[in-house]
Amino acid sequence: MLRSMTGYGRSQKILHGRDITVEIRSVNHRYYEYSSRIPRTYSYIDDKLKTLLKSGISRGKVEVAVTINNIESKDTEIALNKGVAEGYVRALRSVADELQLKDDLSLSKLIKLPDVFCVQKTPDNEEEIWNDVAETASEALDKFVSMRELEGERLKSDILAKADLILTKVGMIEELSPQTVENYRNRLYQKLQEVLEGKDIDEQRIVTEAALFSEKIAVDEETVRLRSHISQLKTMLDSDETIGRKLDFIVQEMNRETNTIGSKAQDISITRIVVDVKAEIEKIREQIQNIE
């Protein structure tokens, strides 16, 4: 199915006490270009995430954003700094003895002293975290691809409509071309007669030379090739493969044949039609820049 390179997908899951959100967005680009915004403490998942997304995306400038919030506070633990606590107790009781003060030291007072307790980060279960992010990212990727396919179908419909319009214009050129060639041959014949008047030259030779020169403005071969390119274009649009670059080549060939028709034509009506065809080809070219 045809895919656009523009897309967006988002997924949010709560797994193993973590609120995980993955957002994927992309715009057109010649190759697969990846960038990410991931919390520094989880940077170890970046390469794996890049590989996962590449499995479903072949072209486009892709940006992914990941947020991970620990909603059950599993990422920290409170630890007693036993050495510091014992030091406080010894020091306070020593002062109490020396100054003959009442020893009213209690746990509630001890915990208010600096550095008695410390907050430590719990080591990450990297495999568990990656599996949870991968599950969330896979769902976001499915939504992202679905949006690309939907946009791709719209592009396909527009391109096919423009291709059919070009075929109509080609038919008009093919109707006009024989008469254009005939008119050119007659004008050329008259010119040759004027130039060669009074000279001993066979009349049939003049007719033959006029016919040969007039055939140089015939565009039959170009219109046949142009129709062939349009047929290839339509066939490619039904392909399940990545076709963006192939379509770009076909459109270049369509433009080349159209330019040749324009340069060979000796008729203002054909010239005007060629201008219309080139305009439609340019519209197609702009659209396929966004096809994966």
C-alpha positions in Angstrom: 0.0 0.0 0.0 1.2 3.5 -0.9 2.5 5.4 2.1 3.1 9.1 2.6 6.3 10.2 4.4 4.2 12.5 6.7 2.8 10.7 9.7 2.1 10.8 13.4 1.6 8.1 16.0 1.2 8.2 19.8 0.8 5.6 22.5 0.7 5.7 26.3 0.9 2.8 28.6 1.3 2.1 32.3 3.5 -0.9 32.8 5.4 -2.1 35.9 4.6 1.1 37.8 5.8 3.3 35.0 3.8 5.8 32.9 5.4 5.5 29.4 4.5 7.7 26.4 6.0 7.4 22.9 5.3 9.9 20.1 6.5 9.5 16.6 6.3 12.1 13.8 7.9 12.4 10.4 8.2 14.6 7.3 9.6 13.8 3.9 13.3 13.1 3.5 15.4 11.4 0.9 16.6 8.7 3.4 15.7 7.4 6.9 16.9 10.1 9.3 16.3 9.4 13.0 16.4 11.8 16.0 15.1 11.3 19.5 14.3 13.0 22.8 14.8 10.5 25.6 15.5 11.1 29.3 19.3 10.9 29.8 18.9 8.1 32.4 17.3 5.9 29.7 19.7 6.7 26.9 20.6 3.0 26.6 17.3 2.3 24.8 18.0 4.8 22.0 19.8 2.5 19.6 17.2 -0.3 20.1 14.4 2.2 19.5 16.0 3.4 16.3 16.2 -0.2 15.0 12.6 -0.9 16.0 11.3 2.1 14.1 13.4 1.3 11.1 11.6 -2.0 10.8 8.4 -0.1 9.8 9.8 3.1 8.2 12.1 3.1 5.2 12.2 6.8 4.4 11.5 10.1 6.1 12.9 12.4 8.7 11.6 10.7 11.9 11.5 12.3 15.3 10.5 10.2 18.4 9.9 11.5 21.9 9.8 9.2 24.9 8.8 10.1 28.5 9.0 7.6 31.4 7.5 8.5 34.8 7.8 6.2 37.8 4.3 6.5 39.4 5.0 4.0 42.2 8.4 5.5 43.2 10.2 2.3 42.4 13.2 4.2 41.2 14.3 5.4 44.6 14.9 3.9 48.1 15.7 5.5 51.5 18.8 4.2 53.2 20.1 4.8 56.7 23.5 6.3 56.9 24.4 4.2 59.9 27.9 5.6 60.4 26.6 9.2 60.4 23.8 8.4 62.9 26.2 6.7 65.3 28.5 9.6 65.1 25.7 12.0 66.0 24.6 9.8 68.9 28.2 9.6 70.3 28.8 13.3 69.9 25.5 14.4 71.4 25.8 12.1 74.4 29.4 13.2 75.0 28.3 16.8 75.1 25.4 15.9 77.5 27.9 14.2 79.9 30.4 17.0 79.8 27.8 19.7 80.3 25.6 17.6 82.6 22.6 18.0 80.4 19.6 15.7 80.3 20.0 13.0 77.7 16.7 13.4 75.8 17.9 12.1 72.5 15.1 10.4 70.5 14.6 8.9 67.1 12.4 11.7 66.0 15.1 14.2 66.8 17.8 12.1 65.3 16.2 11.8 61.9 16.0 15.6 61.6 19.8 15.9 61.6 21.5 16.2 58.2 22.6 13.2 56.3 21.2 10.6 58.6 19.1 9.3 55.8 20.0 9.4 52.1 17.9 8.9 49.0 19.4 6.3 46.6 18.3 5.6 43.0 17.3 2.0 42.5 19.3 0.3 39.8 17.3 0.0 36.5 16.0 -3.3 35.3 17.1 -2.3 31.8 15.6 -5.3 30.1 12.2 -4.8 31.7 12.2 -1.1 30.8 13.2 -1.7 27.2 10.5 -4.3 26.8 7.9 -1.9 28.2 9.1 0.9 25.9 9.2 -1.4 22.9 5.6 -2.5 23.6 4.5 1.2 23.7 6.6 2.2 20.7 5.2 -0.7 18.6 1.7 0.5 19.2 2.7 4.1 18.4 4.4 2.8 15.2 1.2 0.9 14.1 -0.8 4.2 14.4 2.0 6.1 12.7 2.0 3.7 9.7 -1.8 3.7 9.5 -1.8 7.5 9.2 0.9 7.3 6.5 -1.1 4.7 4.6 -4.3 6.9 4.8 -2.4 9.9 3.5 -0.8 7.7 0.9 -4.2 6.7 -0.5 -5.2 10.3 -0.8 -1.9 11.1 -2.7 -2.5 8.1 -5.0 -6.0 9.3 -5.9 -4.7 12.8 -6.7 -1.8 11.5 -8.8 -4.1 9.1 -10.7 -6.5 12.0 -11.5 -3.6 14.1 -12.8 -2.2 11.2 -14.8 -5.6 10.7 -16.5 -5.8 14.4 -17.3 -2.4 14.2 -18.9 -3.6 11.2 -21.0 -6.5 13.3 -22.2 -4.1 16.1 -23.2 -1.8 13.6 -25.0 -4.8 12.4 -27.0 -5.5 16.0 -28.0 -1.9 16.3 -29.2 -2.2 13.1 -31.2 -5.3 14.4 -32.9 -3.6 17.7 -33.8 -0.1 16.3 -34.8 -1.0 14.8 -38.2 -2.6 18.0 -39.5 0.4 20.0 -38.1 2.8 17.8 -40.0 0.7 18.1 -43.2 0.6 21.9 -42.9 4.3 22.1 -42.3 5.0 19.9 -45.3 2.8 22.1 -47.5 4.6 25.3 -46.3 8.0 23.7 -46.8 7.0 22.5 -50.3 6.0 26.0 -51.3 9.2 27.5 -50.0 11.3 24.9 -51.8 9.4 25.6 -55.1 10.0 29.3 -54.7 13.7 28.8 -53.9 14.3 26.3 -56.7 12.1 28.0 -59.3 13.6 27.9 -62.8 16.1 25.2 -61.8 16.1 21.8 -63.5 15.1 19.7 -60.4 12.7 16.8 -60.4 9.4 17.7 -58.8 9.2 14.4 -57.0 12.5 15.2 -55.4 11.1 18.4 -53.9 8.1 16.5 -52.6 10.3 13.8 -51.1 12.6 16.3 -49.4 9.6 18.3 -48.0 8.2 15.1 -46.6 11.4 14.1 -45.0 11.9 17.4 -43.2 8.3 17.6 -42.1 8.6 14.2 -40.4 11.1 15.8 -38.0 8.2 17.7 -36.3 6.1 14.5 -35.8 5.7 13.6 -32.2 4.2 10.1 -32.5 7.2 8.4 -30.8 7.2 10.9 -27.9 3.4 10.5 -27.3 3.8 6.7 -27.3 6.6 6.8 -24.8 4.7 9.3 -22.7 1.7 7.0 -22.5 4.1 4.2 -21.6 5.6 6.2 -18.7 2.1 7.0 -17.4 1.2 3.3 -17.6 4.3 2.5 -15.5 3.4 5.2 -13.1 -0.1 3.7 -12.5 1.3 0.2 -12.1 3.8 1.4 -9.5 1.1 3.2 -7.5 -0.4 -0.3 -6.9 2.9 -1.7 -5.6 3.5 -2.8 -2.0 7.1 -1.8 -2.3 8.9 1.4 -1.5 8.5 3.3 -4.7 9.2 7.0 -4.0 12.6 7.1 -5.9 11.3 5.0 -8.8 8.3 7.4 -9.2 10.7 10.3 -9.3 12.6 8.7 -12.2 9.4 8.1 -14.1 8.2 11.6 -13.7 11.6 12.9 -15.0 11.1 10.8 -18.1 7.6 12.1 -18.5 8.9 15.6 -18.3 11.7 14.8 -20.9 9.2 13.5 -23.5 6.9 16.5 -22.9 9.8 18.9 -23.4 10.7 17.2 -26.7 7.1 17.4 -27.9 7.1 21.1 -27.1 10.4 21.7 -28.9 9.3 19.8 -32.0 5.8 21.1 -32.4 5.3 23.8 -34.9 1.7 24.6 -33.8 0.6 27.1 -31.2 -2.3 24.8 -30.1 0.1 22.0 -29.3 2.4 24.4 -27.5 -0.5 25.4 -25.2 -1.4 21.8 -24.5 2.3 21.1 -23.7 2.3 23.9 -21.1 -0.8 22.4 -19.4 0.9 18.9 -19.4 4.1 20.3 -17.9 2.0 22.0 -15.2 0.3 18.7 -14.2 3.6 16.8 -14.3 5.1 19.4 -11.9 2.1 18.9 -9.5 2.7 15.1 -9.6 6.5 15.7 -9.0 5.7 17.7 -5.9 3.3 15.1 -4.6 5.7 12.1 -5.0 8.3 14.0 -2.9 6.1 12.9 0.0 5.8 9.3 -0.9 7.9 6.7 1.0 
